[in-house]
Amino acid sequence: MATKKNPKEEEQGRVAPVLTEEDTEFKAAETPSVPEQLIYIGPTIRKNGIGLRTNQVFLGGRPAHLKDLYTEYPHIKALFVPVDKLQESLKQINQAGTALNTALLSLKGV
């Protein structure tokens, strides 16, 4: 009958592999990069057949098909924020004088 070893005893008997710089560089090149996730926190806009909704998420940066909106409303670019910084951005958008608040106010009435 086999005896069970204590997990601590098993760990002591194992040797951790040693990674060289070449190994880490190879793994870094092998790992696919995660595309940037942005969320739009401005008002919903429907103009010239282009629709942009509040809290709409985009992968890979700001979408190119909204180029007409970027030229017409240059401040709209500031309202695309990284998803991981959403909470901080929502605080700033409600604080007078911040860049996000100014960008939101510039889109009022659109």
Beta strands, then each sheet from edge to edge (+ up, - down):
strand 1: 37-40
strand 2: 45-47
strand 3: 50-52
strand 4: 57-59
strand 5: 80-82
sheet 1: 4+ 1- 5+
sheet 2: 2+ 3-
end
